[in-house]
Amino acid sequence: MNQVFGSACAADASRTSVLAGLERLSLVTPLLLLGLGLVSVFGVERRTTGLMLPAGPVPPDVPQRLALPQLLLQLRTIPQAGRFLGVLCLFTFSMFLNDAVLEPYGAAVFGMSVCGTTALNVLIALGFFAGLGLSGFWLIERVGNIRTARVGAVLAALALLLMLWAGSEKSIPLLRTAVGLFGLSLGVCMNACLTLMFSFVQPGRTGFLLGVWGAGYSYSCGLATISGGGLLTLLKAWNGGDLFAAYGGVFGLQMVCFLGAALMTRRLDVVAFRNTVKTRFSDVIEMAVD
C-alpha cells in the first residue's frame, strides 16, 4: 500500500500527494485485475469437439430450442424460481450495500487517513478468502449450502454490529476486527450463493437459468452500491448532519436485509424446483411439436 501511495500515506500528506497516490492506484489496479482475470480463466473451457454433436439426424418437426420469451414466461410460473431469485438478490444487495460507505465511515467517524481506510479493503479481502476456504472445504460439506448461507448472514450481521460498537467507542482495532469478520462472512455468503446458483438449475437449461441468476446478481450489486451512498446522504440531511447516526442507519438496514435473506432461505427447495422446471419446459416443447 505504501509503495503505491508513496508520500500520500504520511500523516501530514498534502492534497497533491493524496491525489497523486490515487492516480497511481487507478493505474495499477486495472492492470492487476486484468492479469488476474486472464490467469483465472485460461484453459478453463476446452475447444468444442465432435463428441458434443448429436449422434444422428434430428427430426425437423422437433424444436431444438425455445424462444427466450417462452422460457422467461415459464420460469415466472415456478414459485421456487421467484423465491430463489428473491433470496439471491437480497443476499447480494446486503453484501454490497456498504461498498461505497465503509471507507468514508473510517474517515468521518475514526479520523483515519486515506491509506488507513483503503487498508480496510485488504482486511475484507483476507477475510473473504478465508470465508471461501472455510465454506468450501468444511461448512457446505457438513451442513449444506442453504444452512451455510444462513451462517454467513448471521456472521455478517454480527460484524456490522461490531462496526457500530467500534464507532461508538472510537476504537480502530475493534473496527479492523469487525471488518475482517465482515470479509469472512462475505466469503461464506458468496460461496453459498454461488453453489445455490448451480443447484437451482436443470440439465438442458443450465445456461439459461445461470444467465437469469447472474443478471439478478449483477443488478442487485449495482443497486446496492448506488443505494448505500444515496441512503447515507439522505440520512445526513434528515438528522441534521449526525454522521454516526447516518452510518448507523445504513448498517442497520444492512443487518435487517441479511437476517431477512436468512429467513427467506427456509422456503427454498432444490428438488421441487428441478422437478417443476423439467415438467414445465417439457410441456412447452410438446405443445410446440403438436
C-alpha positions as CSV (number, residue, x, y, z in Angstrom):
1,M,0.0,0.0,0.0
2,N,2.8,2.4,0.9
3,Q,4.6,1.6,-2.3
4,V,1.6,2.6,-4.4
5,F,0.5,5.7,-2.5
6,G,4.0,6.9,-1.6
7,S,4.1,10.1,0.4
8,A,0.2,10.1,0.4
9,C,0.4,7.7,3.4
10,A,2.2,10.2,5.6
11,A,0.3,11.8,8.5
12,D,0.8,15.3,7.1
13,A,0.3,14.4,3.5
14,S,-0.8,17.3,1.2
15,R,-3.8,17.2,-1.1
16,T,-1.5,17.0,-4.1
17,S,0.3,13.9,-2.7
18,V,-3.0,12.2,-1.9
19,L,-4.3,12.8,-5.5
20,A,-1.0,11.6,-6.9
21,G,-1.3,8.4,-4.9
22,L,-4.9,7.8,-6.1
23,E,-3.8,8.3,-9.7
24,R,-1.1,5.6,-9.2
25,L,-3.7,3.3,-7.7
26,S,-6.0,3.9,-10.6
27,L,-3.3,2.9,-13.0
28,V,-2.1,-0.2,-11.1
29,T,-5.5,-1.7,-10.1
30,P,-7.0,-2.2,-13.6
31,L,-3.8,-3.9,-14.9
32,L,-3.7,-6.1,-11.8
33,L,-7.3,-7.1,-12.1
34,L,-7.0,-7.8,-15.9
35,G,-4.0,-10.0,-15.3
36,L,-5.8,-11.9,-12.5
37,G,-8.8,-12.3,-14.7
38,L,-6.9,-13.7,-17.6
39,V,-5.0,-16.1,-15.4
40,S,-8.2,-17.3,-13.7
41,V,-10.0,-18.3,-17.0
42,F,-7.0,-19.5,-19.0
43,G,-7.6,-23.1,-20.0
44,V,-10.9,-23.5,-18.2
45,E,-13.0,-24.0,-21.3
46,R,-11.8,-26.6,-23.8
47,R,-12.5,-26.4,-27.5
48,T,-15.7,-28.0,-28.8
49,T,-15.2,-31.5,-30.1
50,G,-17.2,-33.8,-32.2
51,L,-18.4,-35.6,-29.1
52,M,-20.7,-32.7,-28.3
53,L,-22.5,-33.0,-31.6
54,P,-25.8,-35.0,-31.9
55,A,-25.3,-38.7,-32.7
56,G,-27.8,-38.8,-35.6
57,P,-30.3,-36.6,-37.6
58,V,-32.9,-34.7,-35.6
59,P,-36.5,-34.7,-36.8
60,P,-37.3,-31.4,-38.4
61,D,-40.6,-31.1,-36.5
62,V,-38.9,-31.2,-33.1
63,P,-37.9,-27.7,-31.9
64,Q,-34.2,-27.5,-30.9
65,R,-34.7,-24.5,-28.7
66,L,-37.3,-22.4,-27.1
67,A,-37.5,-18.7,-27.6
68,L,-36.4,-16.5,-24.7
69,P,-39.9,-15.1,-24.0
70,Q,-41.2,-18.6,-23.7
71,L,-38.5,-19.6,-21.3
72,L,-39.0,-16.5,-19.1
73,L,-42.8,-16.9,-19.2
74,Q,-42.5,-20.5,-17.9
75,L,-39.9,-19.5,-15.3
76,R,-42.3,-16.9,-13.9
77,T,-44.9,-19.6,-13.2
78,I,-42.5,-21.6,-11.0
79,P,-42.8,-20.4,-7.4
80,Q,-39.4,-21.8,-6.3
81,A,-37.7,-19.8,-9.1
82,G,-39.1,-16.5,-7.8
83,R,-38.2,-17.4,-4.2
84,F,-34.6,-18.2,-5.0
85,L,-34.2,-15.1,-7.2
86,G,-35.5,-13.1,-4.3
87,V,-33.1,-14.7,-1.8
88,L,-30.2,-14.3,-4.2
89,C,-31.0,-10.6,-4.9
90,L,-31.5,-9.8,-1.2
91,F,-28.2,-11.5,-0.3
92,T,-26.4,-9.6,-3.0
93,F,-28.0,-6.3,-2.0
94,S,-27.0,-6.9,1.6
95,M,-23.4,-7.8,0.8
96,F,-22.7,-4.7,-1.3
97,L,-24.8,-2.0,0.5
98,N,-21.9,-0.6,2.4
99,D,-19.5,-0.9,-0.6
100,A,-19.4,2.9,-1.0
101,V,-19.8,3.7,2.7
102,L,-17.2,1.7,4.6
103,E,-14.2,3.8,3.7
104,P,-15.9,7.2,4.4
105,Y,-17.1,5.7,7.7
106,G,-13.5,5.1,8.7
107,A,-12.5,8.7,7.7
108,A,-15.5,10.5,9.1
109,V,-16.0,8.7,12.4
110,F,-12.5,7.5,13.2
111,G,-10.4,10.2,11.5
112,M,-8.4,7.6,9.5
113,S,-6.2,8.6,6.6
114,V,-6.6,7.6,3.0
115,C,-4.2,4.7,3.4
116,G,-5.9,3.7,6.6
117,T,-9.3,3.5,5.1
118,T,-8.0,1.8,1.9
119,A,-6.3,-0.8,4.1
120,L,-9.7,-1.8,5.3
121,N,-10.3,-3.4,1.9
122,V,-7.2,-5.5,2.5
123,L,-8.8,-6.9,5.7
124,I,-12.0,-7.6,3.8
125,A,-10.1,-9.4,1.1
126,L,-8.2,-11.5,3.5
127,G,-11.4,-12.4,5.4
128,F,-13.2,-13.1,2.1
129,F,-10.6,-15.7,1.0
130,A,-10.7,-17.2,4.5
131,G,-14.5,-17.4,4.2
132,L,-14.3,-19.0,0.8
133,G,-12.0,-21.7,2.2
134,L,-14.0,-22.2,5.3
135,S,-17.3,-22.6,3.5
136,G,-15.9,-24.5,0.5
137,F,-13.9,-27.1,2.4
138,W,-15.9,-27.5,5.6
139,L,-19.2,-25.8,6.0
140,I,-21.0,-26.7,2.8
141,E,-20.0,-30.3,3.0
142,R,-21.2,-30.6,6.6
143,V,-24.3,-28.5,6.8
144,G,-25.3,-27.9,3.2
145,N,-25.3,-24.7,1.1
146,I,-28.6,-23.3,2.4
147,R,-27.5,-23.5,6.1
148,T,-24.1,-22.1,5.1
149,A,-25.8,-19.1,3.7
150,R,-27.7,-18.6,7.0
151,V,-24.4,-18.8,8.9
152,G,-22.8,-16.2,6.6
153,A,-25.8,-13.9,7.1
154,V,-25.7,-14.1,10.9
155,L,-21.9,-13.5,10.9
156,A,-22.4,-10.5,8.7
157,A,-25.0,-9.0,11.0
158,L,-22.7,-9.6,14.0
159,A,-19.8,-7.9,12.1
160,L,-21.9,-4.9,11.3
161,L,-23.0,-4.6,14.9
162,L,-19.3,-4.7,15.9
163,M,-18.6,-1.9,13.4
164,L,-21.2,0.3,15.1
165,W,-19.9,-0.6,18.5
166,A,-16.4,0.4,17.3
167,G,-17.8,3.7,16.1
168,S,-19.4,4.5,19.4
169,E,-16.1,3.7,21.2
170,K,-13.8,5.3,18.5
171,S,-11.8,2.1,18.6
172,I,-9.8,1.5,15.4
173,P,-8.6,-2.0,16.4
174,L,-12.2,-3.1,17.1
175,L,-13.2,-1.6,13.7
176,R,-10.5,-3.7,11.9
177,T,-11.6,-6.8,13.7
178,A,-15.2,-6.2,12.7
179,V,-14.1,-5.5,9.1
180,G,-12.1,-8.7,9.0
181,L,-15.1,-10.7,10.3
182,F,-17.3,-9.0,7.7
183,G,-15.0,-10.1,5.0
184,L,-15.1,-13.7,6.4
185,S,-18.9,-13.5,6.3
186,L,-18.9,-12.2,2.7
187,G,-16.8,-15.2,1.7
188,V,-19.2,-17.6,3.3
189,C,-22.2,-15.9,1.8
190,M,-20.7,-15.6,-1.6
191,N,-19.7,-19.2,-1.8
192,A,-23.1,-20.3,-0.6
193,C,-24.9,-18.2,-3.1
194,L,-22.7,-19.5,-6.0
195,T,-23.3,-23.1,-5.0
196,L,-27.0,-22.4,-4.7
197,M,-27.0,-20.9,-8.2
198,F,-25.5,-24.1,-9.6
199,S,-28.0,-26.1,-7.5
200,F,-31.1,-24.3,-8.9
201,V,-30.5,-25.5,-12.5
202,Q,-31.9,-28.2,-14.7
203,P,-29.8,-30.2,-17.2
204,G,-30.5,-28.8,-20.7
205,R,-31.5,-25.4,-19.2
206,T,-28.3,-24.7,-17.2
207,G,-27.1,-21.8,-19.3
208,F,-30.5,-20.1,-19.4
209,L,-31.0,-20.4,-15.6
210,L,-27.5,-19.3,-14.7
211,G,-28.0,-16.3,-17.0
212,V,-31.1,-15.3,-15.1
213,W,-29.5,-15.8,-11.7
214,G,-26.4,-13.9,-12.9
215,A,-28.5,-11.0,-14.2
216,G,-30.3,-10.7,-10.9
217,Y,-26.9,-10.8,-9.0
218,S,-25.5,-8.0,-11.2
219,Y,-28.4,-5.7,-11.0
220,S,-28.7,-6.2,-7.2
221,C,-25.0,-5.4,-6.8
222,G,-25.2,-2.2,-8.8
223,L,-28.4,-1.1,-7.0
224,A,-26.8,-1.8,-3.6
225,T,-23.7,0.3,-4.4
226,I,-25.8,3.2,-5.5
227,S,-28.3,2.9,-2.7
228,G,-25.6,2.8,0.0
229,G,-24.3,6.3,-0.9
230,G,-27.7,7.7,-1.6
231,L,-29.2,6.5,1.7
232,L,-26.2,7.9,3.6
233,T,-26.7,11.3,2.0
234,L,-30.4,11.2,2.7
235,L,-29.9,10.2,6.4
236,K,-27.4,13.0,6.9
237,A,-30.0,15.5,5.6
238,W,-32.7,14.1,7.8
239,N,-30.8,14.0,11.1
240,G,-29.1,17.4,10.9
241,G,-25.7,16.1,9.8
242,D,-25.2,13.5,12.6
243,L,-22.6,11.3,10.9
244,F,-22.6,8.4,13.2
245,A,-26.4,8.1,13.1
246,A,-26.4,8.3,9.3
247,Y,-23.8,5.5,9.1
248,G,-25.7,3.6,11.7
249,G,-28.9,3.7,9.6
250,V,-27.1,2.2,6.6
251,F,-25.5,-0.5,8.6
252,G,-28.8,-1.2,10.5
253,L,-30.6,-1.6,7.2
254,Q,-27.9,-3.9,6.0
255,M,-28.3,-6.1,9.1
256,V,-32.0,-6.3,8.6
257,C,-31.5,-7.4,4.9
258,F,-29.0,-10.1,5.9
259,L,-31.3,-11.6,8.5
260,G,-34.3,-11.3,6.2
261,A,-32.4,-13.2,3.5
262,A,-31.5,-15.9,6.0
263,L,-35.2,-16.3,7.0
264,M,-36.2,-16.5,3.3
265,T,-33.9,-19.5,2.7
266,R,-36.3,-21.6,4.8
267,R,-38.7,-21.7,1.8
268,L,-36.1,-22.9,-0.7
269,D,-36.5,-26.5,-2.1
270,V,-34.0,-27.5,-4.8
271,V,-35.7,-30.9,-5.6
272,A,-39.1,-29.3,-6.1
273,F,-37.6,-26.6,-8.3
274,R,-35.8,-29.1,-10.6
275,N,-38.9,-31.3,-10.9
276,T,-41.1,-28.3,-11.8
277,V,-38.7,-26.9,-14.3
278,K,-38.4,-30.3,-16.0
279,T,-42.2,-30.7,-16.2
280,R,-43.0,-27.1,-17.4
281,F,-40.4,-27.0,-20.1
282,S,-41.3,-30.4,-21.4
283,D,-44.9,-29.3,-21.7
284,V,-43.9,-26.3,-23.7
285,I,-41.9,-28.5,-26.1
286,E,-44.8,-30.9,-26.5
287,M,-47.1,-28.1,-27.3
288,A,-44.7,-26.8,-29.9
289,V,-44.5,-30.2,-31.6
290,D,-48.3,-30.6,-31.6
